[in-house]
């Protein structure tokens, strides 16, 4: 039952919720799952389930501070009460990525959390997360450089590295103002990306950098303008994406 509720909440956020309501929605949903986890003392499996679901919606400063403290202390606690479930590497990675992308904390705060998070983790997954943390900082010059790297049609970077850059760049929950200048640029470069880059990269770029979530009239008009364009005619996967 609770899994179905979670799925419905994610769907609602992605498809129906106006951007101005997202912050409050994230806070209330994560608070719900945190309270549920706290109420499930003695049921570590359910606690872990609730923490996993809460982390999907953690963007508020209050919740990020609490979650960062889990990394610093090595214990999951809510409102001062320690839970029986143990923090996983996946929890740590989700927390540190969101913390680094947030505008609420200093570079020193982020450095300290990263040092603690990765002090005994030299895995390939940890190295990838550290790359993400370097590239997701709320900095306008960094955004400009990442956009140039991502949209460079002569790029020799691997798809894996470009996925990390795209994920770090497109921080709609934490850095909406910083990515808004690139929304119109997305529509300008999209046909060229589809024509010049391979299908794998094009599909990743379309799926993760589209401003369609804003639900603006200009987004609808931009997609309509591309439906009858030469790129859509030449690439079936692009035509299908536009029509969704």
Secondary structure, DSSP 8 states (H G I E B T S, - for coil): -HHHHHHHHHHHHHHT--GGGHHHHHHHHHHHHHHHHHHTTT-HHHHHHHHHHHHTT--SHHHHHHHHHHHHHTS-EETTEE-SS---HHHHHHHHHHHHH-SSS-HHHHHHHHHHHTTT---HHHHHHHHHHHH-SS-HHHHHHHHHHHH-TT----HHHHHHHHHHH--TTT-HHHHHHHHHHHHHHHHHHHHHS-HHHHHHHHHHH-GGGG--HHHHHHHHHHHTSHHHHH-HHHHHHHH-
